[in-house]
Amino acid sequence: MGSLGRWAVAAVATVAAFASGTWVCGALLRSVMADPAVRWAVACGVGAALSALAAMWGHGFATCGTPPATGRPGADQASATASGAGSVAIGGCNRGDISTSAASPGLLSPPSPDPPTPPPSGPPPSAATATASGDQSIAIAGDNHGRLATGETSGGAPQ
C-alpha cells in the first residue's frame, strides 16, 4: 500500500472513530440524560476524544517505515556499526537521548538550548560511515540532536 493509501486509511479510521463513538455514546446516554442537547454535546465530546486517539494512530500508521527528512543529501546512505559490548550505532540522525551506562538516568543532565545552526554550504556530503568499536561506545553517522552518556567520568563528573 502506498503513502496515499495509508493516509486515506488513517483519515477513514479517524472519521469512523468520531462517528461511531458519538452515535454509540448518544444512544447509551438516552436513559441517563433526558435533554437531547446535553446528551449529544457529551456524545460529541466522547467522539472527539476517540477521533483524537484514532488520528494519533493514523499518523503512526501512515508514516511507518518512512525515514524522517534530515535536510542533508546523502544522509539516507549513512551506515554505522557497533562491535563493542553495550555499544550503540545509529546509521542516520539521532534525535533522542542515548546512554550506554548502567546508571543512565542520573548521567543525562537537563538539556541546554541548542544554538541555531547555519545551513550547510559547499558540495553535498558523501555517505557517512561510523564505527563504535569500544565497550559502551556510541557511533552516529548523521547529526546528533540528543544528549549522550557513556558512564565514564572525568574528575568525578559524568561525560
C-alpha positions as CSV (number, residue, x, y, z in Angstrom):
1,M,0.0,0.0,0.0
2,G,1.4,3.4,-1.0
3,S,1.7,6.5,1.1
4,L,-1.5,8.0,-0.2
5,G,-3.4,4.8,0.6
6,R,-2.1,4.7,4.1
7,W,-3.1,8.3,4.7
8,A,-6.6,7.5,3.3
9,V,-7.0,4.6,5.7
10,A,-5.9,6.9,8.6
11,A,-8.4,9.5,7.6
12,V,-11.3,7.0,7.3
13,A,-10.4,5.5,10.7
14,T,-10.4,8.9,12.3
15,V,-13.9,9.8,10.8
16,A,-15.2,6.4,11.7
17,A,-14.0,6.7,15.3
18,F,-15.7,10.0,15.7
19,A,-19.0,8.9,14.1
20,S,-19.3,5.6,15.9
21,G,-18.2,7.0,19.2
22,T,-20.7,9.8,19.0
23,W,-23.5,7.6,17.9
24,V,-22.9,4.8,20.5
25,C,-22.5,7.3,23.3
26,G,-25.6,9.3,22.3
27,A,-27.6,6.1,22.2
28,L,-26.3,4.8,25.5
29,L,-26.9,8.1,27.3
30,R,-30.6,8.2,26.3
31,S,-31.7,6.6,29.6
32,V,-29.3,8.7,31.7
33,M,-29.8,12.2,30.1
34,A,-33.2,13.2,29.1
35,D,-32.2,16.5,27.4
36,P,-31.0,15.7,23.9
37,A,-28.9,18.9,23.7
38,V,-26.8,17.8,26.7
39,R,-26.7,14.2,25.7
40,W,-25.4,14.9,22.2
41,A,-22.9,17.5,23.5
42,V,-21.4,14.9,25.8
43,A,-21.5,12.3,23.0
44,C,-19.7,14.7,20.7
45,G,-17.0,15.2,23.3
46,V,-16.5,11.4,23.6
47,G,-16.5,11.1,19.8
48,A,-13.8,13.9,19.6
49,A,-11.7,12.1,22.2
50,L,-11.9,8.9,20.3
51,S,-11.1,10.5,17.0
52,A,-8.1,12.2,18.5
53,L,-6.8,8.8,19.5
54,A,-7.6,7.4,16.1
55,A,-5.7,10.4,14.5
56,M,-2.6,9.7,16.5
57,W,-2.7,6.0,15.5
58,G,-3.4,7.1,11.9
59,H,-0.3,9.3,11.8
60,G,1.8,6.5,13.0
61,F,0.3,4.0,10.6
62,A,0.6,6.4,7.6
63,T,4.3,7.3,8.3
64,C,5.6,3.9,9.4
65,G,8.7,2.9,7.5
66,T,9.2,6.5,6.3
67,P,12.5,7.9,7.4
68,P,12.4,11.4,8.7
69,A,13.7,14.2,6.4
70,T,17.2,15.2,7.5
71,G,17.8,18.1,5.2
72,R,21.2,16.6,4.3
73,P,21.7,15.0,0.9
74,G,23.3,11.6,1.3
75,A,22.2,11.2,4.9
76,D,19.9,8.2,4.0
77,Q,23.0,6.4,2.8
78,A,24.9,6.6,6.1
79,S,25.9,3.4,7.9
80,A,27.1,2.7,11.4
81,T,28.4,-0.4,13.2
82,A,28.9,-1.3,16.8
83,S,31.1,-4.2,17.8
84,G,31.8,-3.4,21.5
85,A,29.8,-4.7,24.4
86,G,26.9,-2.3,25.2
87,S,27.7,-0.1,22.2
88,V,25.2,1.9,20.2
89,A,25.3,2.6,16.4
90,I,22.9,4.8,14.5
91,G,23.1,5.0,10.7
92,G,21.3,8.3,10.4
93,C,20.5,11.3,12.6
94,N,19.8,10.9,16.3
95,R,17.0,13.0,17.9
96,G,16.9,11.3,21.3
97,D,19.0,10.7,24.4
98,I,21.4,7.8,24.4
99,S,23.1,6.3,27.4
100,T,25.3,3.2,27.4
101,S,25.8,3.2,31.2
102,A,24.0,1.1,33.8
103,A,23.5,4.3,35.8
104,S,21.9,6.1,32.8
105,P,19.1,8.1,34.5
106,G,21.4,10.1,36.6
107,L,24.0,10.7,33.9
108,L,21.9,12.7,31.5
109,S,21.7,16.3,32.7
110,P,18.8,18.6,31.7
111,P,19.2,19.8,28.1
112,S,20.7,23.1,27.2
113,P,19.2,25.1,24.4
114,D,21.0,24.4,21.1
115,P,22.4,27.4,19.3
116,P,20.9,27.9,15.8
117,T,23.0,26.1,13.2
118,P,23.6,27.7,9.8
119,P,22.6,25.7,6.7
120,P,25.5,23.6,5.3
121,S,27.4,25.2,2.4
122,G,29.6,23.7,-0.2
123,P,29.2,20.4,-2.0
124,P,26.8,17.8,-0.6
125,P,28.4,15.4,1.9
126,S,29.3,11.9,0.9
127,A,27.8,8.9,2.6
128,A,28.9,8.8,6.2
129,T,30.3,5.7,8.0
130,A,30.7,5.5,11.7
131,T,32.1,2.7,13.9
132,A,31.7,2.1,17.6
133,S,34.4,-0.4,18.5
134,G,34.9,0.1,22.2
135,D,32.8,-1.1,25.1
136,Q,29.8,1.2,25.8
137,S,30.7,3.4,22.8
138,I,28.4,5.5,20.6
139,A,28.6,5.9,16.9
140,I,26.3,8.2,14.9
141,A,26.7,8.5,11.2
142,G,24.5,11.6,11.0
143,D,23.7,14.7,13.1
144,N,23.2,14.4,16.9
145,H,20.3,16.4,18.5
146,G,20.1,14.4,21.7
147,R,22.1,14.0,24.9
148,L,24.8,11.3,25.1
149,A,26.3,9.5,28.1
150,T,28.7,6.6,28.2
151,G,29.0,6.4,32.0
152,E,32.6,7.4,32.0
153,T,33.7,10.2,34.4
154,S,36.4,12.8,34.2
155,G,37.3,14.3,37.6
156,G,34.1,13.0,39.1
157,A,31.8,14.5,36.5
158,P,29.9,12.3,34.0
159,Q,31.0,12.6,30.4
